[in-house]
Amino acid sequence: MSTPASNFKHQDTQPWYKNYMVVIFVIGMPAFVVVACIYFVYYSYQIRDSVVRDDWYMDGKTLYQDVSRDKLTYDLDLHGKMQFADNGDVTFYLDYPEQSLQSGKLLNGTPLVYPEQLDLSISHATDIKKDHDVILKHQEGNKYSARVNMDPVKAKYYLQVSNGGTNNWRMQDVAKLPRSNVSFVPLQAFEKKQPD
């Protein structure tokens, strides 16, 4: 007649590494967690956030955004249209208001001239490697052009066209690229509300 102690000893005769509970729970799961942690650390390093690309400055511990360039675009009533071709050609049309075209002066009184070049910034929403900063060169009239090798995968981009000259303005828009046309209009946040 066998005692309970001898039954226990008899059941424990197989080596520990053949016991599936040990392999799964004592070795397998911790090993999986370590490998997953190493992968996520590597992945988070690869997709780390990039620096903010905008007119921000710090005063003490408070961040402020300088919107004077956007306000100037609104005050001058500037509009624009950008066209993207499949071969990478980008064409931008700078549209002054009709009143400025007739008078030869911008709405702030300065002479109406088309700048020799404009700065174009195309910033991907999440991947800094897909950002492009190019110069739009003046061709004729209100037409500017440049060449940009855009990623063919459709994604969200922040577009900015700016003039660094006497009238330091900028136009901004958010669009899913690639697409054929993007329109730029002054920010409506500067409109004065009429009293009721």
Buried (B, 14 or more C-beta within 10 A) or exposed (E): EEEEEEEEEEEEEEEEEEEEEEEEEEEEEEEEEEEEEEEEEEEEEEEEEEEEEEBEEEEEEEEEEEBEBBBBBBBBBBBBBBBBEEEEEBBBBBBBBEEBEEEEBBBEEEEBEBBEBBBBBBBBEEEEEBBBEBEBEBEEEBBBBBEBEBBEEEBEBBBBBBBEEEBEBBBBBEBEBBEEEBEBBBEEEEEEEEEE
